[in-house]
Amino acid sequence: MKPAPFRYHRARDVEGATALLAELGDDAKVIAGGQSLVAMMNFRLARPAHLVDIGGLRELDHLGVGADGELRIGALTTHHTVETASPRELGAGFDVIRDAMAWIGHLPIRTRGTVGGSMAHGDATAEWCLLAVLLDAEFVARGPRGQRRIPAREFFFGYYTTALDPDEILVEIVFPRPAPHAALTEFAERRGDFAIVSAAVDLDTDGRTVNSGRVALGGVAAMPVRVPEAEAVLAAGGSFRDCAEAAADAVDPPGDANGSAHYRKHLIRTLVERACEEAMSR
Ligand SMILES: Cc1cc2nc3c(=O)[nH]c(=O)nc-3n(C[C@H](O)[C@H](O)[C@H](O)COP(=O)(O)OP(=O)(O)OC[C@H]3O[C@@H](n4cnc5c(N)ncnc54)[C@H](O)[C@@H]3O)c2cc1C
């Protein structure tokens, strides 16, 4: 199918893009790599009358660790850029982010698709959204009223819904340094498909004893979620198996064509334990 008719606008800078979005109102949408939006338009799930193309804004394409140790990723940075970043660009300790890229679609999608586009799209099973929730990332958004930072726990609202206003553009995502032992894993029916369930953990450990840890799940709710019940098990010195059980007990996943709620709970048990073991082996 072809998309419904629309007018195309090429942005020259962020300020011009946000001003145009404010002028055009709800009829306009930003387009970055088009890897999600174009499919939605072709299926007529989205019918924007105007597309504001920010793909040429090189100022939003950057990646690097600052003096504060935080990783700052420009919204237009592609998944492939992160996947192939040098240790100097990505910095020590951010391997969990680099390794997670291999789970995203296929190479052509990773070459065009952007970090900001994935976050703004807000798919509940997207690897970037899960990483942001796991690691307490912050989102830098710019609009006609200026710039603001939004913590990950306040950014994702529900299925494909974020805290971004229609005239705001996501310009940068800031990741604090993860604990040294972090991992993301998932299950999809075919390589490159969106995950049915994904699990990510970030363990504070001396290599033998886990002092505390973060546990996050994708594909079990309208947005990725942290699981405090499973984190409490880790903090109390419980086993990875018990942590995984606690995670499965704590959530109430949906059932759909990809799998029943019961099946998703089974996946959670397997994937949380696997993620913990992978994290420990790093
Ligand atoms: C076959 C296939 C398989 C895929 N598999 C996976 C997968 O396994 N895991 C996964 O995570 N993703 C997957 N994707 C999606 C892919 O990761 C996309 O790169 C991602 O969803 C974002 O696409 P994009 O950057 O091209 O954004 P676009 O498609 O251009 O935009 C997506 C949405 O974000 C908005 N937007 C984009 N940039 C900004 C910005 N800077 N500020 C504000 N709003 C913005 C747009 O208005 C639109 O609503 C897959 C896609 C395809 C086609």
The ligand as an SDF file (V2000), in Angstrom:
LIG
                    3D

 53 58  0  0  0  0  0  0  0  0999 V2000
   11.3390   -5.1090    9.5780 C   0  0  0  0  0  0  0  0  0  0  0  0
   11.6480   -4.2270   10.7680 C   0  0  0  0  0  0  0  0  0  0  0  0
   12.1120   -4.8250   11.9380 C   0  0  0  0  0  0  0  0  0  0  0  0
   12.4050   -4.0410   13.0510 C   0  0  0  0  0  0  0  0  0  0  0  0
   12.8390   -4.6700   14.1840 N   0  0  0  0  0  0  0  0  0  0  0  0
   13.0820   -3.9250   15.2850 C   0  0  0  0  0  0  0  0  0  0  0  0
   13.5170   -4.5310   16.4870 C   0  0  0  0  0  0  0  0  0  0  0  0
   13.7230   -5.7530   16.5740 O   0  0  0  0  0  0  0  0  0  0  0  0
   13.7230   -3.7310   17.5600 N   0  0  0  0  0  0  0  0  0  0  0  0
   13.5220   -2.3550   17.5050 C   0  0  0  0  0  0  0  0  0  0  0  0
   13.7140   -1.6810   18.5060 O   0  0  0  0  0  0  0  0  0  0  0  0
   13.1210   -1.7570   16.3760 N   0  0  0  0  0  0  0  0  0  0  0  0
   12.9030   -2.4950   15.2750 C   0  0  0  0  0  0  0  0  0  0  0  0
   12.4790   -1.8630   14.1270 N   0  0  0  0  0  0  0  0  0  0  0  0
   12.2900   -0.3880   14.1460 C   0  0  0  0  0  0  0  0  0  0  0  0
   13.6120    0.3590   14.0100 C   0  0  0  0  0  0  0  0  0  0  0  0
   14.3750    0.1910   15.1850 O   0  0  0  0  0  0  0  0  0  0  0  0
   13.4820    1.8530   13.8030 C   0  0  0  0  0  0  0  0  0  0  0  0
   14.7680    2.3090   13.5830 O   0  0  0  0  0  0  0  0  0  0  0  0
   12.9730    2.6890   14.9440 C   0  0  0  0  0  0  0  0  0  0  0  0
   11.6690    2.3270   15.2800 O   0  0  0  0  0  0  0  0  0  0  0  0
   12.9650    4.1740   14.6180 C   0  0  0  0  0  0  0  0  0  0  0  0
   12.8820    4.4180   13.2640 O   0  0  0  0  0  0  0  0  0  0  0  0
   13.4300    5.7690   12.6490 P   0  0  0  0  0  0  0  0  0  0  0  0
   14.5920    6.2430   13.4230 O   0  0  0  0  0  0  0  0  0  0  0  0
   13.5930    5.5470   11.2360 O   0  0  0  0  0  0  0  0  0  0  0  0
   12.2450    6.7800   12.9930 O   0  0  0  0  0  0  0  0  0  0  0  0
   10.9980    7.1780   12.0880 P   0  0  0  0  0  0  0  0  0  0  0  0
   10.3720    5.9610   11.5230 O   0  0  0  0  0  0  0  0  0  0  0  0
   11.3780    8.2430   11.1330 O   0  0  0  0  0  0  0  0  0  0  0  0
   10.0660    7.7960   13.2030 O   0  0  0  0  0  0  0  0  0  0  0  0
    9.4590    6.9980   14.1790 C   0  0  0  0  0  0  0  0  0  0  0  0
    8.5980    7.8620   15.0920 C   0  0  0  0  0  0  0  0  0  0  0  0
    9.4180    8.7010   15.9080 O   0  0  0  0  0  0  0  0  0  0  0  0
    9.1640   10.0930   15.6390 C   0  0  0  0  0  0  0  0  0  0  0  0
   10.4930   10.7140   15.6660 N   0  0  0  0  0  0  0  0  0  0  0  0
   11.6070   10.2790   15.0080 C   0  0  0  0  0  0  0  0  0  0  0  0
   12.6640   11.0050   15.3850 N   0  0  0  0  0  0  0  0  0  0  0  0
   12.2220   11.9060   16.2940 C   0  0  0  0  0  0  0  0  0  0  0  0
   12.8520   12.9240   17.0660 C   0  0  0  0  0  0  0  0  0  0  0  0
   14.1820   13.1400   17.0270 N   0  0  0  0  0  0  0  0  0  0  0  0
   12.0900   13.6840   17.9040 N   0  0  0  0  0  0  0  0  0  0  0  0
   10.7530   13.4520   17.9850 C   0  0  0  0  0  0  0  0  0  0  0  0
   10.1040   12.4940   17.2950 N   0  0  0  0  0  0  0  0  0  0  0  0
   10.8310   11.7270   16.4640 C   0  0  0  0  0  0  0  0  0  0  0  0
    8.4500   10.1290   14.3060 C   0  0  0  0  0  0  0  0  0  0  0  0
    7.5870   11.2470   14.2100 O   0  0  0  0  0  0  0  0  0  0  0  0
    7.6680    8.8180   14.3500 C   0  0  0  0  0  0  0  0  0  0  0  0
    6.5020    8.9880   15.1310 O   0  0  0  0  0  0  0  0  0  0  0  0
   12.2230   -2.6200   12.9980 C   0  0  0  0  0  0  0  0  0  0  0  0
   11.7730   -2.0090   11.8160 C   0  0  0  0  0  0  0  0  0  0  0  0
   11.4970   -2.7960   10.7130 C   0  0  0  0  0  0  0  0  0  0  0  0
   11.0190   -2.1230    9.4430 C   0  0  0  0  0  0  0  0  0  0  0  0
  1  2  1  0
  2  3  1  0
  2 52  2  0
  3  4  2  0
  4  5  1  0
  4 50  1  0
  5  6  2  0
  6  7  1  0
  6 13  1  0
  7  8  2  0
  7  9  1  0
  9 10  1  0
 10 11  2  0
 10 12  1  0
 12 13  2  0
 13 14  1  0
 14 15  1  0
 14 50  1  0
 15 16  1  0
 16 17  1  0
 16 18  1  0
 18 19  1  0
 18 20  1  0
 20 21  1  0
 20 22  1  0
 22 23  1  0
 23 24  1  0
 24 25  2  0
 24 26  1  0
 24 27  1  0
 27 28  1  0
 28 29  2  0
 28 30  1  0
 28 31  1  0
 31 32  1  0
 32 33  1  0
 33 34  1  0
 33 48  1  0
 34 35  1  0
 35 36  1  0
 35 46  1  0
 36 37  1  0
 36 45  1  0
 37 38  2  0
 38 39  1  0
 39 40  1  0
 39 45  2  0
 40 41  1  0
 40 42  2  0
 42 43  1  0
 43 44  2  0
 44 45  1  0
 46 47  1  0
 46 48  1  0
 48 49  1  0
 50 51  2  0
 51 52  1  0
 52 53  1  0
M  END
$$$$
